[in-house]
């Protein structure tokens, strides 16, 4: 190709082949143009880098978090399916208190989180006393997240939440924004937001000292007072389906 270009710019003067004075400049100009094009393409690639702050702001706006911040409490009832269908009731208030009561054959298991302390009271245990949940456990991390009506990404700096990365990924031909957050002393959570509706469709809980994350897929949503709530989810651990949760009713109390 270079030899062909040289032949094109050669001219015959007085029976001899000579290059015009500006031929070398033309070749340099072409090389410069190619370099400029490469620089332009590189700059475009840099400009396409995802800004996590912008993605999170869009997420908060689409999920009506300003209105969600006015909620005093939420009560949720539904069914948790594992070995059998179990009725449960959750209560969350804006003071960071979370309680979940699950009924099994007339007995009630109580899980609770408040002021940084989580415990479970199981009537099937001999002493039937509330047992502390260790901070390094999945139960603690899930209850810690559930106790926050605003969500982990709202006022995240005040809550000690660190945004580790933000990227665009494709799962089963669907596009998502993946946001990796770190929580001091608790591990972290990966959120997968729909690229166009910014709803959370998948969560990965990363427990300290554990190689395999616990995956929760959120499969359906319901809007209550314009605020979206997930109404169906599946929990997968070690590649196996552990439980399915279906929400039947959501009651909001505003301040």
Secondary structure, DSSP 8 states (H G I E B T S, - for coil): -HHHHHHHHEEEETTEEEE-TTHHHHHHHHHHHHHHHHHHHHHHHHHTS--HHHHHHHHHHHTTHHHHTTEEEEEEEEEEESSSEEEEEEEEETTS-EEEEEEETTEEEEEEEETTEEEEE-TTSSS---EE--TTSHHHHHHHHHT-SS-TTTTTTTTTEEEEEEEEEEETTEEEEEEEEEETTTEEEEEEEETTT--EEEEEEE-TT-SS-EEEEEEEEEEETTEEEEEEEEEEETTEEEEEEEEEEEEEEE-
